[in-house]
Amino acid sequence: MIVPMKKLAVVVMERDREAAVERMREAGVLHLETGTVQSDEVATLEERIGTIERARALLPPEDERTEAQSAAANSPEAQQIAARLAEDTDGEAGYGQAESLVTEAERRRELREQRDKIDRELLRLEPWGEVDSESIRELEQHGIWIRLYQLHPEEFEALECPYAFAIGRSKDAVRFAAVAFNESELPAAEPVPLPEDGTEALQRQREELTEQIAEIDREFGAIAAYEEHLKRASQLLSERLEFERVRAGMAGEAGVAYITGFIPEPEVKGFRKIAAREGWGLMVRDPGPDDSVPTLVKNPKPVRIIQPVFKLIATVPGYRELDISLLFLVFFTVFFAMILSDAGYGVIVFAGALAAARRGKKRYGQVSEGNVLLLLLSAATVIWGTITGNWFGYEPFAELPVLSALVIEPISTWNPASADNVQLICFVLGTLQLTIAHLWNFVRKFHGALKTRMRAFTEIGWLLIVLGLFYLVLALVIDPDRFPVPTHSLWMVAIGLAVVFLCSQQEDGVSFVAGVGRGFANFLPNFLDSISAFSDIISYIRLFAVGLATVEIANAFNNMAGDLSAGVGGVIGIVAAVVVLFIGHTLNLLMAALAVIVHGVRLNMLEFSSHLGMEWSGFPYRPFQKQFSMGREER
C-alpha cells in the first residue's frame, strides 16, 4: 500500500537552527523540501565529493589489476593508509587521500603526454637511424656543418653539393646528409629539423617516463587496500552535504527559521511529541492537489519480494496513483513461467537461487528479497514446464513414466493442437488483468469525490468493451470456427462505447446533457482508445510466442548436438555434442531471461498500467536521517 502523507512546516528559533536540524535528522522521518541551496559550505562539500568520486573512477577494475598492483595493495604503506582511513569519521581524511590521487592522476596524464611527444619524435627520426644532435652541434663549433635533407630523386641528382651522402632511398624521396665546411655551402633546401636531444637521449627519457608512469600505476593499484574507505568517505561527506543543505535551506525571518516537508501519517504523533519537547512550532495538514508528494510503499513481507523488479526498472508510482505490487507479483510470476517455459531451465535457476540464498544467509544472516523472488519465479517455471512436458526442449524426457503422468495433454508442448489452447490461456490472462484494472478504477472513483462518481461508470463502459473485444480476438487470432463471434459481444462493445460517451466528461457544476455533448466531442480519442484495447489484448500472445521460441531454439540445439555426435562419432563426437548443448542452452536461457524483462515487465507496466491510468510519475520518500556512523550503516 501507499502510505498516506502529511505536509508539515517546522518553525524553530534562529539561534537553535543547527541543533534543530540535527534533532530532525535523529528523528529520521521527515522528507524535507530544500530546493536549490547555494552556500560556501555546500560548494566545498560538493567539490570534495566530486574529488573522491573522480579518484574512485581512476581505480583499475579488480579483474584488470596487474600483479604489481595487487602486490602494492598488500604493502605496509597501503595497509597503514587503510588503517588511518578506517578511523575517519567525517570524510576529511578520505578527501585528502583522494585529492592526492587526483593530483597523481594529473601528473600521470602529463607524463604520458611527454612520452607520446617523444614517441612521435622517435618515429619521425626512425628512418635516419641514430641521430646525435649534441655531436652535430660540437662539430659546428669546429667549422664542420652537417644537415639532414629529404628530396625527390630528381632534385637529389641535380644537387650541387660535393659532400652529400644518401642514407635511404625510395621511389619518391632520397634521405641524405650534407656536410660542408662553411654554412653557405649547404644545399638551399629546407633541412630536416634536428631534435634538441639525440635519439639515444630521447630513448633514455622515454624509459624514465615509463618507469614514473608505472610507479603511479602501482600506487593506484595500492588503492585496492582502501577503496571501500574512499567510498565510505564519500558517503560521510554526502551526509554532511545533506545536513548543510537542510540547514542553509531553512528560510529565516524575524529571529525564526522554518522548513517544510512531508511525513508519513503514522509518524505524525511521535514527531509531535519531539516538537513539543524541543519547543518547535509545528503545522500539519493534508497535501494539496498541487503539492509534489513523495511516495512510500509498504507491503507485507511476502509481497515485498517484488520490490527488486521495481528498483531494477527504476519506477515509483505517484502518490495519488495505485500500488500494484501484489498483482504485479502474481501476474509477473505467471508471465515468467510461460516465457521461460522450460522446467529444466527452471531447475537450473532454482538451484542457482538456492545456492545464492544459502551464501547470503551465511554471510548476512538473511536471504535477500531478490533471492526469494527468484526462487518463486523458478519454482513457477518448473511447474509450468512440467505440466507442458518441456524439459530442455527434448521430447523423450516428457515421455518418462513419472514426468509423463504430470503432463496436461491439451497444453503439452509436443501436442500440435496445444498452440490454440495456450494462446487461449494468454488471452484469458490478458482479459483478466485488464478487467481487474477497470473494476479497481471503478471502485476507487465511485468511492472518491462526488464529482467523479458519475465518471466512475466510464470504467464499466471500458470493461464491457474489453470483454466484448475478447471474443473478437479469439475469432481473429485463434480460429473463427472454434470461437465464432457471439452477437452479444458486439452489443457489449456498442453499449460500452455509449457508456463512455455518456459518462466520461461528467463533472460537478456541469449539466448531464453538457457532459454528454463533451463526451461525443471526444468521439475520435475514445474510438482510438477502443482500438488500443483490442491491440492490448492481442499483445498478451507474446507469452505464447516467446515461450515457443525458447522451445524451438532448445530443440534446434538438441538436434545439432545429436547430428554432430552421430556424424563425428566416438569420444570426440560426444564431447563436441556436450559443448554444443552447454553453449546452446546457456545462450537460450540468457535470451529467455532477457525476454522476461522485455515482455513480462512490459505487460504489467504498459498494458495493465495504462488501463489503470497509471503514469508511474512518483519519486521515493527519502527521510532526512543519519545513515552512517563509524562506517556502518545504521538504517
N, C-alpha and C positions, 0 to 999 in steps of 0.2 A: 504494500500500500504506500501511497504518497503521504508523508506525514504533514498534517496541517501546520502552517507557519503563522507567526505573528510578526508584525513590524513594530519595532520599538526605537525609542530615542533615549539615550543615556546622557544625563546632564551632571557634570561634576564641577567643582571649583577649579579655576585655572591653576592654582598652586598645587592641586592634587592630580594634575593631568597624568604625569608619568606613573605615579603609584596606581591610579585608576586603570590605566592601560594594562599594567602588569596584573592587576587583580582580575580584569576581564579575561586576560589570557589564561590565567589559572582556572577560571570558571569553565572555559573551553566549550561554550555552547552558542556563541554569537557569530553569525555570518555578517561581517561589518561592511558598510559601503564607504570606501575611502576615496574613490575616484582617482584622478591623476594627481599625485603628490610630488612636489619638487622641493628638495632641500639639499644643503651641502652634505648632510649625513646620508641621505638616500642616494645621492650621486656617488659618494665614496663607496658605500656598500655595494652598489650595482657594479662599479668598476672592479672591486675586489672579487666579487663572484665571477665576473667575466674573465678575470685573470686566471682564477682557479680552473674554470671550465676550459679555457684555452690550453692550460697546462695539461689537463687530463686528455684533451683531444690529441696532444702530441705523443701520447704513450703508444708504443707499438702493441698491437693485439697479442694476447698471450701465446697463440699458436704461431706467431711470426717472430718471436724473440729469438735472438741468436744465443749460442752457448755462453758467449762473453756477457751478454746482457743478463742472462739467468744467473750466472756466477756473481755478477755485480749486485744483484738483488739480495744475495746471501752474505755480502761483505759486511764486516763490522761497522763501517761507516753508515751503510744503508740501514742497518738494524738500529743504530743509535738515533738516526733521524726518525725512524718509525716509532721508537720509544718516546721521543720528545713530542711527536705529533699526537701520540695516543693520550697525552695529558692535556691537550689543547681543549679548552672549554668554550672559547668564543670564536674560533676560526682564524684568529690572527696569525698563529704560528703556521697554519696551513697556507694562508695567503702569502706569508713571507717566503715559504719554500716554493710556492707556485710562481711567485714573481721572479725568483732566481732561475727557475726552469724556463720561463718565457724569455728571460734575458739570454740564457744559454741557447735557446732555440733561434733567437735572432742572430746571435754570433755564429751559429752553425749555418744559417742561411747566407750570411756574409762570406763565410769561409768557402761554402760551396760555389758562390758566385765567383770568388777569386780563382778557385780551382777550374771552374768552367772557362774562365778567361784564359788561363794558362793552357788548358786543353785546346782551345781554339788556336792559340799561338803555336803550339807544338804541331797541330795539324797543318797549319799554314807553312811551317818550316820543314815538315817531313820530307818533301821532295828534294830538299837541299842537303839532307844528311845532317851531320854535326856542324852547328854554327857557333863559333866562338867570338862573340861580339867584343869581348874585352881584348883579345889578341889583335883583332882588326883595328881597334882604337889605338893600341900601343904601336902598331906598325905606322899608323898615320903620324905619330909623333916623330918617327924616323924617316918621313918623306915617302912612304910606300902606301899607296891608296888602293883599297880593294872594295869593289862593289858587286852586288849580285843583280842580274838582269834576267828578264824573260821577254823574248821577242819572237816574232813569226820567223820561220826558217829563211824566207827570202830576205827579211831585214837583217838577219844574222849574217847571211852570206855577203851582203853588201856593206857590212860594218867595217870601218877603217880603224881597227884597234889591234896593234901588234900582239898584245897580251890578253887575248880573250880565250878562256878555257871552258869548253862545253862540259856541263855536269849531267845533263839529261836532255833527251830529245823525244819529241812526239810528232805526229803529223801536223799539229797546229802550232807548236811552240818549241823553242830551244831555251833551256835554262843554262846560264853561263856566268862565270865570274870574270870580271875585268880587273886587270892590275895595271897601275900607272905610277910613274914617279913624279907626276905633277897632276893635281886635281883637274886642271883644264884639259888634260889628255884623256879623261874618262869619256865614254860614249855619252852623247847628248840625250839618250833615252832616260825615262824615269826609272831609277833603281828600285829594287825590292827593299822595303823598309826593314832595317835590322832591329831585332829585339833589344831591349835595354840590357837584358841578360842573355847569355847563350843558352843553347838547348840543354846542356848539362845542368846549368844552374836552374833553369825552369823545371827540369825533372826533379831536382832536389827540393825545390819549393813545393812542387805538387805532392811529393811524398810527405813533406811536413804537414801540409794542409790536410791530406788524407788521414794522417795519424791524429791530428787535432779533432777532425770530424768524428773519427772512430771513438775517441775518448768521450766526446759529448754523447754519442750514441750509447756508449756503455753507461754513462750517467743516467740517461733516460731509461735504460733497462733496469737500473737500480731502483727506479720509482716503483717497480712492482712490489717492493717491500712495504711501501706505504701508500699505495694507490687508494685503498679504502679510506685511509685517514684524510686524503685530499677530498674525497667525496663527502666525508663527514664534515670537513671544514666548510665546504660549500653549503651544506645543509644548515650548519650553525649560523653562517652569515646570512643565509636566506631567512632564517628565523628572526635574526636581528633586523633584517630589512623589513620584514612584515611588521614587526613591532614599531619600527620607526615610521613606517607609512601610516599606521593607525594613529600614533602619537601626533605626527605632523598633520594628519588628515582631519583631526578634530577641529571643528570650527570654534572660534573663541570670540567672546564679546562681553564687555562689562564684567570682567573677572570670572566668567564661567566658560566652560568648554563643553561641547556636546558632539555626539556622533550617532548616526542612525544605522540600523541593520535589521537582521531577521533572526528569529529564534524559534525552534520547534515548539509547538504548543505545549507538549508535556513538560518542557523545561522552564516554562514561564514561572511557575510557582516557586521553584528553587531559586531562580535568579532574582525574583522579587525580594526574597529574604536576604540575598547578598547585597542588593542595592540598599535595602533598609539599614543593614548593618554598617555599610560604608558611608551612608549619608548621601547617596546619589538621588537625583531626580530621575523618574522613570515614566515614560509614556508608552503604553502598549495598545495597539489597535490591530484590526484586521487589515491585510494588504488591500490596497485599492486596485481598481482594474488596470491602472497604468503602471503599477509597480512591477519591477522585474524581480520576481521571487525565485530564490534558489530551490532546487528540488532535492529532497531527502527521501530515498526509497528504503523502507524497512519491510522485510518479509520473514516468515518463519524459516528456520534453517533448511528444511527440505526444498523450499522454493528458491532460496538464496543461491543455490548452486549454479543458477543461470547467469549470475552477475558477470563471471569472466567473459561471456559472449558479448555482453553489453560493453564491457571495458575494451574488448578487442576491436569492436567497430566504433567505439568512442561515441556512443549515443546516450542521451539522457532525455526522458520525457519532460515536457514542460510542466510547470507546477499545476496548471489548470487542465492538464491532459490526464491520461489514464496510465495506471501501472498494469502492464500486460504480462508481468513476469511469469505468473502461473500458466497462463495459456500459451505463452511463448515456449516455456519449458515442455509442456505436453506435446504441442504440435512439432516443435523442433526435434524432439526425441523420435517421433514417428517419421518425420522427413529424413532425419539422419539415417535411420534404419533402412528406409526404402531406397535412398540414394546409394548408400554403401552396398546394400542388398546381399552381401556375401557373408554367410555365417563363419567361414574360415577367416576372413579378414576381421570379423568381429571378435573372434577368439584371440587373434594376434593383438588387436588394440586393447582388449580387456586385460590380457597378460601384461602388456606394457604399462597400462594404467595401474594395475595392481602392484607391480614392482615399484613404480614411482611412488605410489601411496605408502608402501612399506618404508621406503627410504625417507619420505617426508615425515612419517610418524616417528621414525627412529631419530631423525635429526632435529625436527622442530617440535615434536610432541603432539602433532596433529596432522590430519590429512587435509590438503588444500581443497577448496571448493572446485577448482578446475579438475582435480583428480576424481572427485566424486562424480562430477558431471560426465567425465569420460567413461567412468565405469558404467554409469547408467546408459549412455548412448551406445556403448559397445555391447552391453547386455541386450538392448533392444534390437541391435543388428543381428546378434546371434539368433534371437527368437524369430525375426523375420526371415533370415536366411534359412533357418531350419524348416519353417513351415512352407517355404517355397522351394526347398530342396536344392539350394545353391551353396555348394562348398567348393571354393576356389574355381568356380566355373567348370567343374568336372562332373558330368552326369553320373558316372558309376558310383560316386560317393553317395548320391541320393538314393541309390538302389540297395544300399547296405540294409540289413534287416532292421536294426534299431532306427536308423535315420529315415528309412522309407515309411515307417509307421507314423512318423511325426509330420509327414508332408501332407498339406491340404491340396488335393489334386486340382481343384478349379483354379488355383493361383500358382501352381507349380511352374517353376522356370522352364521345365522341359516339356510342358504341355502346350502344344501350339495354340490351343484355344484359350490359354490363360491371359493372353495380351489384353483382350477386351475386358476381362474381369478386373485386372489390375488397373486398367485405365478408369474403369467404373469406380474403383476404390479411390483413385486420385480425385475424381470429380466430386465424389461424395465428401471427401475431406475438405476440398476447397469450398463447396457449398455450405458445409457445416461451419467452417471457420468464418465465412462471410455472414452467415446467419447469426452467429454469436455476436459479431461486430454490430449489426444493426439492432438486435434486441437489446444489447448493452447500451447503445446510444439512446434507444427509445426510453428505457428505464431512467437513465441519467437525466435526459432532457425533460421527461414528464414530471420528475420529482424536483426539477430545478426551478428557476424563476418562472413566474406565471406567464411572462411574455414569450417564453419558449415552449410552453406546454402544448399549444396548438401545433407548433412546428415539430414537436416530437413525433407526430403521426407521419411526417415525411419519411422517417425511418421505417415505418410499417410499409409505406409505398415502395421503398427500395428493397425491403425484404421480399415483397411479392414479386418484384422484378427479378431478383436473384433466383428465387425458387422457380419462377416460370422459365427463365433462361436455362436453368439446369437441364430441363427436358430437351430443349433445343440443342444444347451442347452434346448430349448423348446421341441424338439422332444424326447430327452432322459429323461428329468425330468418330463415334464407335460404329453404329450400324442402325440405319433408319428402319430396317425390318424388325430388328430385335427391340429397338427403342423408338417406336413411332411417336411423333409429337402429339400429345393429347390436346384436345380443344381447350380444356380448362387452363393449360399452361399459357396459351395466348391471351386468354381473358385475365390471367394473373398479371401478365406484363402490362396489358392495357389499363387495368384498374390501378396497378402500381404507379404508372405514369400519371394517371389522373390525380391520384392522391398527392403525388409530388407537386404537380402544378397547383393544386388547391391549397396545400399547407406550407410549402417551402418558404413563402415570403410573408406569412402571417406574423404580426407582432403587435405589442401593446400600443394603443393610440392610433391604429390603422384599421379601417373597416374591413370586414371579411371580403367584400367584393373587391376593394382596392388590393387586398393581399392576393386574391385570385388573379387579378389583372397583372400584378407584378410577376406572379408565377408563370403565367403564359408568356410574358415578355421575355422570360428566361428559357423559352422553349428549346433553342438550339443548344445551350450548355447542358440542360437536363437530358436532352436526347443523346448528346455525345457521351454523357456520363453513363447512360444505359448501355451504350455500345461498349464502353470501357468495362462495365460489369461483366458483359459477355466474355470479353477477352481475359478478364481476371480469372474467371472460372476455368477457361481453357488453359490458362497459364500453369495450372496445377498438373498438367500432363507431363511437365518436366520431371516429376518424380519417377514416372514410368520410363521416360526416355533416357534419363541419366542412369537409372538403375540397370536398364537393358544394355546400355553402352558398357557399363562395368562388367556385366556378364560376358558380353561378346569379346571384349578385349582379353579377359582372362581365358576364355575358351580358345582364342586365337593363339595365345602364347602356349597354352597346353598342347595344341596341335603342332605348333612349331617345334616344341621340345620333343614331342613324340616322333615327328618326322626326322629330326636331327639324330635322335638316339638310334632309330632304325636304319638310317642311311649310313652313319659312321660306324655304328656297332662297337661292341667291346666296352672296355672301361672308359676310353676316351669319349665315346658317344654318350655314355651315362653322365660323365662329368659335364660335358657340354650341355646336355639337356637340363641338368640341375642348375647350371649357371643361367641358362635362358629363363628357366622357371623363376629363379630368385630375382633376377633383374626385372623380368616382365611383371611379376605380381607386385613387386615393390613399387614400380612406376604406376601400376594400375591403382594401387592403394593410395598413393600420394595424390593422383589425379582425382580419385573419388573424394578424398578428404577436401581437396580444393573445391570440388563441385558442391560439397555440403555448405561451405562458406558462401559460395556464389548463389546457389539456388535455395538451399534450406533457410538461410537467413533472409534472403530476398522475399520469399513468400510471406514471412512474418512482418518484415519491416516495410514492405511496399504494398502488396495486395491487401493483407489483413489491416495494416495500419491506415492505409488510405480510406478504407471503408469505415474505420473508426473515426476518421477525421484527425488523426494524429500527425503532427509535423516534426516531432522529436526536437523541439526548439528549446529544450531546457538546458540549464547549466547546474553543476552539482553544488550542493550545500557544503561549504568548506568552513568549518568553525575556526575562529581565531584561538589557537591553543599552542602550548609548548609541546613540541613533538620530540625533541632530542635533549637528553640530559646525560652528560658524561659519555656521549657516543652511543647511547642505547635509546631506541625508540620507546616512548612511554605512552603510546596511544592506549 
